């Protein structure tokens, strides 16, 4: 009887051993470095503009009733657009907890285009005039810490850190038959925070979905003209990013 039991156990080893090994190999380990790509959309962008033109009394660009006047603008302009880029980082896992850091660089066409009729000056002083304003995030980059909880191949994480990007400010004024076009760019620093989920498809490839809020802070733009007109503008830029990506682990 004892011999039969031993024979049965020996016969079961080829079945039990691979099963145990497969179970052990299924304990996914997030520790390691990675590089990847992502694509998504920038939404709920807000370009907060605080600007003013102080038109010189002898201005050749802004004649007539506009000369010698000051024309302030305080408005928020909404926008959206696509984003896409690359990321690189590293994770360290202890138990269920995963800690790490990541940097990413994104190209962007998050923008807002607005035409304000009769500006500057209003309908009474500039009935055929307008002001075209264009705001755009040309690119941005972030450096972030990540912390999350792993459920085998499934990772839930929060992230936050610093942000850097370039904001373009283009404008076109029409006063009567005259038009003035100008553009400025500013590199700005700010912060970001967000959260995401990641799935380990294989030991080498993962897929992720992530939300983040990016605030590039504010920057001052000089919008003065050669005729003596003084122009100044402060723009505060912030937006949401929803993106999906893939990482290669090594």
C-alpha positions as protocol buffer text, in pm:
chain_id: "A"
residue {
  index: 1
  type: UNK
  ca { x: 0 y: 0 z: 0 }
}
residue {
  index: 2
  type: UNK
  ca { x: 283 y: 230 z: 92 }
}
residue {
  index: 3
  type: UNK
  ca { x: 458 y: 146 z: -235 }
}
residue {
  index: 4
  type: UNK
  ca { x: 144 y: 230 z: -432 }
}
residue {
  index: 5
  type: UNK
  ca { x: 125 y: 570 z: -260 }
}
residue {
  index: 6
  type: UNK
  ca { x: 485 y: 645 z: -348 }
}
residue {
  index: 7
  type: UNK
  ca { x: 428 y: 544 z: -708 }
}
residue {
  index: 8
  type: UNK
  ca { x: 119 y: 768 z: -727 }
}
residue {
  index: 9
  type: UNK
  ca { x: 314 y: 1062 z: -586 }
}
residue {
  index: 10
  type: UNK
  ca { x: 596 y: 1007 z: -834 }
}
residue {
  index: 11
  type: UNK
  ca { x: 350 y: 990 z: -1121 }
}
residue {
  index: 12
  type: UNK
  ca { x: 193 y: 1319 z: -1011 }
}
residue {
  index: 13
  type: UNK
  ca { x: 523 y: 1513 z: -1003 }
}
residue {
  index: 14
  type: UNK
  ca { x: 531 y: 1591 z: -1378 }
}
residue {
  index: 15
  type: UNK
  ca { x: 190 y: 1754 z: -1341 }
}
residue {
  index: 16
  type: UNK
  ca { x: 237 y: 1929 z: -1006 }
}
residue {
  index: 17
  type: UNK
  ca { x: 588 y: 2071 z: -1065 }
}
residue {
  index: 18
  type: UNK
  ca { x: 512 y: 2266 z: -1385 }
}
residue {
  index: 19
  type: UNK
  ca { x: 195 y: 2399 z: -1224 }
}
residue {
  index: 20
  type: UNK
  ca { x: 388 y: 2523 z: -919 }
}
residue {
  index: 21
  type: UNK
  ca { x: 656 y: 2680 z: -1139 }
}
residue {
  index: 22
  type: UNK
  ca { x: 393 y: 2855 z: -1348 }
}
residue {
  index: 23
  type: UNK
  ca { x: 230 y: 2993 z: -1033 }
}
residue {
  index: 24
  type: UNK
  ca { x: 569 y: 3121 z: -908 }
}
residue {
  index: 25
  type: UNK
  ca { x: 650 y: 3285 z: -1245 }
}
residue {
  index: 26
  type: UNK
  ca { x: 316 y: 3463 z: -1234 }
}
residue {
  index: 27
  type: UNK
  ca { x: 430 y: 3679 z: -938 }
}
residue {
  index: 28
  type: UNK
  ca { x: 500 y: 3988 z: -1148 }
}
residue {
  index: 29
  type: UNK
  ca { x: 790 y: 4207 z: -1036 }
}
residue {
  index: 30
  type: UNK
  ca { x: 775 y: 4577 z: -1130 }
}
residue {
  index: 31
  type: UNK
  ca { x: 1136 y: 4652 z: -1032 }
}
residue {
  index: 32
  type: UNK
  ca { x: 1346 y: 4776 z: -1324 }
}
residue {
  index: 33
  type: UNK
  ca { x: 1389 y: 5049 z: -1583 }
}
residue {
  index: 34
  type: UNK
  ca { x: 1174 y: 5126 z: -1887 }
}
residue {
  index: 35
  type: UNK
  ca { x: 1130 y: 5350 z: -2191 }
}
residue {
  index: 36
  type: UNK
  ca { x: 811 y: 5409 z: -2384 }
}
residue {
  index: 37
  type: UNK
  ca { x: 582 y: 5621 z: -2599 }
}
residue {
  index: 38
  type: UNK
  ca { x: 246 y: 5784 z: -2539 }
}
residue {
  index: 39
  type: UNK
  ca { x: -33 y: 5962 z: -2725 }
}
residue {
  index: 40
  type: UNK
  ca { x: -332 y: 6151 z: -2594 }
}
residue {
  index: 41
  type: UNK
  ca { x: -525 y: 6474 z: -2568 }
}
residue {
  index: 42
  type: UNK
  ca { x: -488 y: 6798 z: -2379 }
}
residue {
  index: 43
  type: UNK
  ca { x: -825 y: 6916 z: -2250 }
}
residue {
  index: 44
  type: UNK
  ca { x: -976 y: 7195 z: -2039 }
}
residue {
  index: 45
  type: UNK
  ca { x: -683 y: 7423 z: -2120 }
}
residue {
  index: 46
  type: UNK
  ca { x: -704 y: 7769 z: -1964 }
}
residue {
  index: 47
  type: UNK
  ca { x: -496 y: 8060 z: -2086 }
}
residue {
  index: 48
  type: UNK
  ca { x: -555 y: 8340 z: -1832 }
}
residue {
  index: 49
  type: UNK
  ca { x: -462 y: 8671 z: -1995 }
}
residue {
  index: 50
  type: UNK
  ca { x: -401 y: 8997 z: -1808 }
}
residue {
  index: 51
  type: UNK
  ca { x: -291 y: 9253 z: -2067 }
}
residue {
  index: 52
  type: UNK
  ca { x: -299 y: 9622 z: -2152 }
}
residue {
  index: 53
  type: UNK
  ca { x: -206 y: 9854 z: -2438 }
}
residue {
  index: 54
  type: UNK
  ca { x: -102 y: 10209 z: -2349 }
}
residue {
  index: 55
  type: UNK
  ca { x: -120 y: 10379 z: -2688 }
}
residue {
  index: 56
  type: UNK
  ca { x: 110 y: 10673 z: -2745 }
}
residue {
  index: 57
  type: UNK
  ca { x: -63 y: 11002 z: -2823 }
}
residue {
  index: 58
  type: UNK
  ca { x: 139 y: 11036 z: -3145 }
}
residue {
  index: 59
  type: UNK
  ca { x: 90 y: 10674 z: -3253 }
}
residue {
  index: 60
  type: UNK
  ca { x: 95 y: 10601 z: -3624 }
}
residue {
  index: 61
  type: UNK
  ca { x: -39 y: 10249 z: -3569 }
}
residue {
  index: 62
  type: UNK
  ca { x: -340 y: 10345 z: -3356 }
}
residue {
  index: 63
  type: UNK
  ca { x: -464 y: 10679 z: -3491 }
}
residue {
  index: 64
  type: UNK
  ca { x: -767 y: 10888 z: -3413 }
}
residue {
  index: 65
  type: UNK
  ca { x: -972 y: 10833 z: -3101 }
}
residue {
  index: 66
  type: UNK
  ca { x: -750 y: 10543 z: -2987 }
}
residue {
  index: 67
  type: UNK
  ca { x: -433 y: 10754 z: -2956 }
}
residue {
  index: 68
  type: UNK
  ca { x: -341 y: 10834 z: -2597 }
}
residue {
  index: 69
  type: UNK
  ca { x: -573 y: 10567 z: -2456 }
}
residue {
  index: 70
  type: UNK
  ca { x: -523 y: 10260 z: -2240 }
}
residue {
  index: 71
  type: UNK
  ca { x: -704 y: 9938 z: -2326 }
}
residue {
  index: 72
  type: UNK
  ca { x: -692 y: 9656 z: -2067 }
}
residue {
  index: 73
  type: UNK
  ca { x: -792 y: 9293 z: -2125 }
}
residue {
  index: 74
  type: UNK
  ca { x: -854 y: 9037 z: -1851 }
}
residue {
  index: 75
  type: UNK
  ca { x: -1001 y: 8715 z: -1984 }
}
residue {
  index: 76
  type: UNK
  ca { x: -966 y: 8337 z: -1976 }
}
residue {
  index: 77
  type: UNK
  ca { x: -942 y: 8160 z: -2312 }
}
residue {
  index: 78
  type: UNK
  ca { x: -1024 y: 7788 z: -2335 }
}
residue {
  index: 79
  type: UNK
  ca { x: -847 y: 7537 z: -2560 }
}
residue {
  index: 80
  type: UNK
  ca { x: -754 y: 7177 z: -2633 }
}
residue {
  index: 81
  type: UNK
  ca { x: -538 y: 6967 z: -2867 }
}
residue {
  index: 82
  type: UNK
  ca { x: -336 y: 6650 z: -2901 }
}
residue {
  index: 83
  type: UNK
  ca { x: -17 y: 6555 z: -2717 }
}
residue {
  index: 84
  type: UNK
  ca { x: 237 y: 6284 z: -2788 }
}
residue {
  index: 85
  type: UNK
  ca { x: 585 y: 6195 z: -2673 }
}
residue {
  index: 86
  type: UNK
  ca { x: 826 y: 5964 z: -2498 }
}
residue {
  index: 87
  type: UNK
  ca { x: 890 y: 5870 z: -2136 }
}
residue {
  index: 88
  type: UNK
  ca { x: 1160 y: 5690 z: -1937 }
}
residue {
  index: 89
  type: UNK
  ca { x: 1175 y: 5582 z: -1576 }
}
residue {
  index: 90
  type: UNK
  ca { x: 1251 y: 5321 z: -1315 }
}
residue {
  index: 91
  type: UNK
  ca { x: 1050 y: 5132 z: -1051 }
}
residue {
  index: 92
  type: UNK
  ca { x: 1140 y: 4963 z: -726 }
}
residue {
  index: 93
  type: UNK
  ca { x: 895 y: 4716 z: -570 }
}
residue {
  index: 94
  type: UNK
  ca { x: 876 y: 4604 z: -208 }
}
residue {
  index: 95
  type: UNK
  ca { x: 583 y: 4381 z: -127 }
}
residue {
  index: 96
  type: UNK
  ca { x: 276 y: 4530 z: -293 }
}
residue {
  index: 97
  type: UNK
  ca { x: 420 y: 4881 z: -302 }
}
residue {
  index: 98
  type: UNK
  ca { x: 593 y: 5027 z: -607 }
}
residue {
  index: 99
  type: UNK
  ca { x: 799 y: 5347 z: -595 }
}
residue {
  index: 100
  type: UNK
  ca { x: 976 y: 5514 z: -885 }
}
residue {
  index: 101
  type: UNK
  ca { x: 1052 y: 5817 z: -1094 }
}
residue {
  index: 102
  type: UNK
  ca { x: 978 y: 5921 z: -1451 }
}
residue {
  index: 103
  type: UNK
  ca { x: 1061 y: 6194 z: -1701 }
}
residue {
  index: 104
  type: UNK
  ca { x: 870 y: 6263 z: -2021 }
}
residue {
  index: 105
  type: UNK
  ca { x: 886 y: 6503 z: -2316 }
}
residue {
  index: 106
  type: UNK
  ca { x: 569 y: 6590 z: -2509 }
}
residue {
  index: 107
  type: UNK
  ca { x: 498 y: 6766 z: -2838 }
}
residue {
  index: 108
  type: UNK
  ca { x: 167 y: 6951 z: -2826 }
}
residue {
  index: 109
  type: UNK
  ca { x: -82 y: 7151 z: -3026 }
}
residue {
  index: 110
  type: UNK
  ca { x: -295 y: 7250 z: -2726 }
}
residue {
  index: 111
  type: UNK
  ca { x: -419 y: 7589 z: -2838 }
}
residue {
  index: 112
  type: UNK
  ca { x: -691 y: 7853 z: -2829 }
}
residue {
  index: 113
  type: UNK
  ca { x: -782 y: 8087 z: -3115 }
}
residue {
  index: 114
  type: UNK
  ca { x: -1007 y: 8386 z: -3051 }
}
residue {
  index: 115
  type: UNK
  ca { x: -1118 y: 8689 z: -3252 }
}
residue {
  index: 116
  type: UNK
  ca { x: -1248 y: 8987 z: -3053 }
}
residue {
  index: 117
  type: UNK
  ca { x: -1452 y: 9225 z: -3273 }
}
residue {
  index: 118
  type: UNK
  ca { x: -1399 y: 9605 z: -3256 }
}
residue {
  index: 119
  type: UNK
  ca { x: -1090 y: 9565 z: -3039 }
}
residue {
  index: 120
  type: UNK
  ca { x: -897 y: 9756 z: -2928 }
}
residue {
  index: 121
  type: UNK
  ca { x: -1122 y: 10053 z: -2861 }
}
residue {
  index: 122
  type: UNK
  ca { x: -1471 y: 9908 z: -2906 }
}
residue {
  index: 123
  type: UNK
  ca { x: -1735 y: 9964 z: -3172 }
}
residue {
  index: 124
  type: UNK
  ca { x: -1752 y: 10341 z: -3124 }
}
residue {
  index: 125
  type: UNK
  ca { x: -1381 y: 10407 z: -3189 }
}
residue {
  index: 126
  type: UNK
  ca { x: -1287 y: 10104 z: -3400 }
}
residue {
  index: 127
  type: UNK
  ca { x: -1598 y: 9977 z: -3582 }
}
residue {
  index: 128
  type: UNK
  ca { x: -1406 y: 9776 z: -3846 }
}
residue {
  index: 129
  type: UNK
  ca { x: -1135 y: 9657 z: -3610 }
}
residue {
  index: 130
  type: UNK
  ca { x: -1063 y: 9326 z: -3441 }
}
residue {
  index: 131
  type: UNK
  ca { x: -800 y: 9154 z: -3233 }
}
residue {
  index: 132
  type: UNK
  ca { x: -700 y: 8796 z: -3318 }
}
residue {
  index: 133
  type: UNK
  ca { x: -532 y: 8611 z: -3030 }
}
residue {
  index: 134
  type: UNK
  ca { x: -368 y: 8270 z: -3050 }
}
residue {
  index: 135
  type: UNK
  ca { x: -228 y: 8081 z: -2750 }
}
residue {
  index: 136
  type: UNK
  ca { x: -44 y: 7751 z: -2795 }
}
residue {
  index: 137
  type: UNK
  ca { x: 158 y: 7507 z: -2584 }
}
residue {
  index: 138
  type: UNK
  ca { x: 436 y: 7412 z: -2823 }
}
residue {
  index: 139
  type: UNK
  ca { x: 588 y: 7141 z: -2604 }
}
residue {
  index: 140
  type: UNK
  ca { x: 620 y: 7048 z: -2238 }
}
residue {
  index: 141
  type: UNK
  ca { x: 817 y: 6809 z: -2019 }
}
residue {
  index: 142
  type: UNK
  ca { x: 775 y: 6675 z: -1668 }
}
residue {
  index: 143
  type: UNK
  ca { x: 992 y: 6510 z: -1402 }
}
residue {
  index: 144
  type: UNK
  ca { x: 781 y: 6317 z: -1153 }
}
residue {
  index: 145
  type: UNK
  ca { x: 784 y: 6072 z: -864 }
}
residue {
  index: 146
  type: UNK
  ca { x: 546 y: 5774 z: -880 }
}
residue {
  index: 147
  type: UNK
  ca { x: 400 y: 5565 z: -601 }
}
residue {
  index: 148
  type: UNK
  ca { x: 146 y: 5288 z: -625 }
}
residue {
  index: 149
  type: UNK
  ca { x: 10 y: 4950 z: -527 }
}
residue {
  index: 150
  type: UNK
  ca { x: 62 y: 4639 z: -742 }
}
residue {
  index: 151
  type: UNK
  ca { x: -187 y: 4356 z: -774 }
}
residue {
  index: 152
  type: UNK
  ca { x: 39 y: 4114 z: -958 }
}
residue {
  index: 153
  type: UNK
  ca { x: 42 y: 4248 z: -1318 }
}
residue {
  index: 154
  type: UNK
  ca { x: -193 y: 4538 z: -1240 }
}
residue {
  index: 155
  type: UNK
  ca { x: -51 y: 4864 z: -1097 }
}
residue {
  index: 156
  type: UNK
  ca { x: -247 y: 5163 z: -965 }
}
residue {
  index: 157
  type: UNK
  ca { x: -33 y: 5471 z: -903 }
}
residue {
  index: 158
  type: UNK
  ca { x: -27 y: 5842 z: -821 }
}
residue {
  index: 159
  type: UNK
  ca { x: 234 y: 6079 z: -961 }
}
residue {
  index: 160
  type: UNK
  ca { x: 351 y: 6436 z: -916 }
}
residue {
  index: 161
  type: UNK
  ca { x: 645 y: 6669 z: -976 }
}
residue {
  index: 162
  type: UNK
  ca { x: 772 y: 6961 z: -1182 }
}
residue {
  index: 163
  type: UNK
  ca { x: 679 y: 7076 z: -1533 }
}
residue {
  index: 164
  type: UNK
  ca { x: 846 y: 7287 z: -1800 }
}
residue {
  index: 165
  type: UNK
  ca { x: 709 y: 7404 z: -2134 }
}
residue {
  index: 166
  type: UNK
  ca { x: 693 y: 7670 z: -2402 }
}
residue {
  index: 167
  type: UNK
  ca { x: 388 y: 7887 z: -2459 }
}
residue {
  index: 168
  type: UNK
  ca { x: 344 y: 8087 z: -2781 }
}
residue {
  index: 169
  type: UNK
  ca { x: 138 y: 8408 z: -2785 }
}
residue {
  index: 170
  type: UNK
  ca { x: 43 y: 8539 z: -3131 }
}
residue {
  index: 171
  type: UNK
  ca { x: -174 y: 8845 z: -3192 }
}
residue {
  index: 172
  type: UNK
  ca { x: -303 y: 9049 z: -3482 }
}
residue {
  index: 173
  type: UNK
  ca { x: -464 y: 9393 z: -3439 }
}
residue {
  index: 174
  type: UNK
  ca { x: -674 y: 9567 z: -3701 }
}
residue {
  index: 175
  type: UNK
  ca { x: -742 y: 9938 z: -3664 }
}
residue {
  index: 176
  type: UNK
  ca { x: -933 y: 10077 z: -3962 }
}
residue {
  index: 177
  type: UNK
  ca { x: -735 y: 9961 z: -4266 }
}
residue {
  index: 178
  type: UNK
  ca { x: -409 y: 9904 z: -4073 }
}
residue {
  index: 179
  type: UNK
  ca { x: -303 y: 9568 z: -3928 }
}
residue {
  index: 180
  type: UNK
  ca { x: -25 y: 9485 z: -3681 }
}
residue {
  index: 181
  type: UNK
  ca { x: 99 y: 9130 z: -3629 }
}
residue {
  index: 182
  type: UNK
  ca { x: 333 y: 9017 z: -3355 }
}
residue {
  index: 183
  type: UNK
  ca { x: 427 y: 8700 z: -3170 }
}
residue {
  index: 184
  type: UNK
  ca { x: 622 y: 8605 z: -2858 }
}
residue {
  index: 185
  type: UNK
  ca { x: 725 y: 8279 z: -2691 }
}
residue {
  index: 186
  type: UNK
  ca { x: 807 y: 8205 z: -2330 }
}
residue {
  index: 187
  type: UNK
  ca { x: 961 y: 7905 z: -2154 }
}
residue {
  index: 188
  type: UNK
  ca { x: 774 y: 7848 z: -1829 }
}
residue {
  index: 189
  type: UNK
  ca { x: 814 y: 7635 z: -1514 }
}
residue {
  index: 190
  type: UNK
  ca { x: 534 y: 7486 z: -1310 }
}
residue {
  index: 191
  type: UNK
  ca { x: 408 y: 7164 z: -1159 }
}
residue {
  index: 192
  type: UNK
  ca { x: 200 y: 6856 z: -1238 }
}
residue {
  index: 193
  type: UNK
  ca { x: 9 y: 6582 z: -1058 }
}
residue {
  index: 194
  type: UNK
  ca { x: -201 y: 6287 z: -1166 }
}
residue {
  index: 195
  type: UNK
  ca { x: -282 y: 5917 z: -1145 }
}
residue {
  index: 196
  type: UNK
  ca { x: -284 y: 5614 z: -1370 }
}
residue {
  index: 197
  type: UNK
  ca { x: -311 y: 5240 z: -1416 }
}
residue {
  index: 198
  type: UNK
  ca { x: -59 y: 5008 z: -1580 }
}
residue {
  index: 199
  type: UNK
  ca { x: -82 y: 4647 z: -1691 }
}
residue {
  index: 200
  type: UNK
  ca { x: 212 y: 4412 z: -1734 }
}
residue {
  index: 201
  type: UNK
  ca { x: 130 y: 4237 z: -2062 }
}
residue {
  index: 202
  type: UNK
  ca { x: 457 y: 4041 z: -2054 }
}
residue {
  index: 203
  type: UNK
  ca { x: 779 y: 4059 z: -1853 }
}
residue {
  index: 204
  type: UNK
  ca { x: 906 y: 4314 z: -2108 }
}
residue {
  index: 205
  type: UNK
  ca { x: 597 y: 4513 z: -2217 }
}
residue {
  index: 206
  type: UNK
  ca { x: 339 y: 4715 z: -2024 }
}
residue {
  index: 207
  type: UNK
  ca { x: 38 y: 4923 z: -2127 }
}
residue {
  index: 208
  type: UNK
  ca { x: -88 y: 5225 z: -1934 }
}
residue {
  index: 209
  type: UNK
  ca { x: -356 y: 5492 z: -1914 }
}
residue {
  index: 210
  type: UNK
  ca { x: -291 y: 5817 z: -1725 }
}
residue {
  index: 211
  type: UNK
  ca { x: -454 y: 6145 z: -1627 }
}
residue {
  index: 212
  type: UNK
  ca { x: -250 y: 6450 z: -1523 }
}
residue {
  index: 213
  type: UNK
  ca { x: -302 y: 6817 z: -1451 }
}
residue {
  index: 214
  type: UNK
  ca { x: -24 y: 7044 z: -1576 }
}
residue {
  index: 215
  type: UNK
  ca { x: 22 y: 7405 z: -1463 }
}
residue {
  index: 216
  type: UNK
  ca { x: 303 y: 7588 z: -1643 }
}
residue {
  index: 217
  type: UNK
  ca { x: 271 y: 7892 z: -1420 }
}
residue {
  index: 218
  type: UNK
  ca { x: 266 y: 8248 z: -1554 }
}
residue {
  index: 219
  type: UNK
  ca { x: 494 y: 8446 z: -1779 }
}
residue {
  index: 220
  type: UNK
  ca { x: 526 y: 8810 z: -1882 }
}
residue {
  index: 221
  type: UNK
  ca { x: 524 y: 8912 z: -2249 }
}
residue {
  index: 222
  type: UNK
  ca { x: 642 y: 9245 z: -2389 }
}
residue {
  index: 223
  type: UNK
  ca { x: 395 y: 9355 z: -2658 }
}
residue {
  index: 224
  type: UNK
  ca { x: 524 y: 9710 z: -2712 }
}
residue {
  index: 225
  type: UNK
  ca { x: 560 y: 9874 z: -3056 }
}
residue {
  index: 226
  type: UNK
  ca { x: 810 y: 10106 z: -3221 }
}
residue {
  index: 227
  type: UNK
  ca { x: 567 y: 10398 z: -3225 }
}
residue {
  index: 228
  type: UNK
  ca { x: 591 y: 10433 z: -2845 }
}
residue {
  index: 229
  type: UNK
  ca { x: 290 y: 10220 z: -2763 }
}
residue {
  index: 230
  type: UNK
  ca { x: 351 y: 10020 z: -2444 }
}
residue {
  index: 231
  type: UNK
  ca { x: 211 y: 9668 z: -2439 }
}
residue {
  index: 232
  type: UNK
  ca { x: 234 y: 9414 z: -2161 }
}
residue {
  index: 233
  type: UNK
  ca { x: 69 y: 9079 z: -2102 }
}
residue {
  index: 234
  type: UNK
  ca { x: 81 y: 8811 z: -1833 }
}
residue {
  index: 235
  type: UNK
  ca { x: -42 y: 8464 z: -1925 }
}
residue {
  index: 236
  type: UNK
  ca { x: -108 y: 8179 z: -1683 }
}
residue {
  index: 237
  type: UNK
  ca { x: -135 y: 7839 z: -1858 }
}
residue {
  index: 238
  type: UNK
  ca { x: -281 y: 7514 z: -1726 }
}
residue {
  index: 239
  type: UNK
  ca { x: -446 y: 7209 z: -1879 }
}
residue {
  index: 240
  type: UNK
  ca { x: -549 y: 6843 z: -1832 }
}
residue {
  index: 241
  type: UNK
  ca { x: -381 y: 6555 z: -2016 }
}
residue {
  index: 242
  type: UNK
  ca { x: -540 y: 6215 z: -2082 }
}
residue {
  index: 243
  type: UNK
  ca { x: -308 y: 5971 z: -2258 }
}
residue {
  index: 244
  type: UNK
  ca { x: -233 y: 5607 z: -2323 }
}
residue {
  index: 245
  type: UNK
  ca { x: 113 y: 5458 z: -2359 }
}
residue {
  index: 246
  type: UNK
  ca { x: 332 y: 5151 z: -2389 }
}
residue {
  index: 247
  type: UNK
  ca { x: 661 y: 5079 z: -2210 }
}
residue {
  index: 248
  type: UNK
  ca { x: 949 y: 4840 z: -2281 }
}
residue {
  index: 249
  type: UNK
  ca { x: 1111 y: 4711 z: -1963 }
}
residue {
  index: 250
  type: UNK
  ca { x: 1476 y: 4618 z: -1928 }
}
